[in-house]
Amino acid sequence: KEIRVVYYIKTIMYTVLENEREFDELVKKGPVVVQFWASWCKPCQRLSPTLKTYCLSNNINGVYVDVDELNELADSYDVQKLPCILIVKNAVVLEKIEGANWDVIEQKIKEHLL
C-alpha cells in the first residue's frame, strides 16, 4: 500500500492589488483585511506599516487598494474617507472602518477574525 501525506501550507500575504479580479479571488479565499488608500494620503502612510505588521503576525491576509488606480472598486464599496478598512470573511464585508484610529481597527479585527 502506498501512503501519501499531503501538507497544506497556508500562505499569508500582504500585497498591493493590480486589478479587481485579484480582489475578487482574494476575498473568496478566506479572511482578509483590505486597506483602501492613496499615495498622497498621510494618514494612510502612517497606518499601512502598523496594519501590515499586525496582519502578518496574526496570520491574516491583507491587501492595499489604491483608490486612484482602482477607483471603480473603491466606489463599489462606497469609500468616502481614507484610509478605509474592510474586514472581509467568505466574501462578506463584516466591518467597514473609515479613518486611521488604530485602536478601533485593531479591536474590530480581533472581534471578527481572531
Secondary structure, 3 states (H helix, E strand, C coil): CCCCCCCCCCCCCEEECCCHHHHHHHHHHCCEEEEEECCCCHHHHHHHHHHHHHHHHCCCEEEEEECCCCHHHHHHCCCCCCCEEEEEECCEEEEEEECCCHHHHHHHHHHHHC
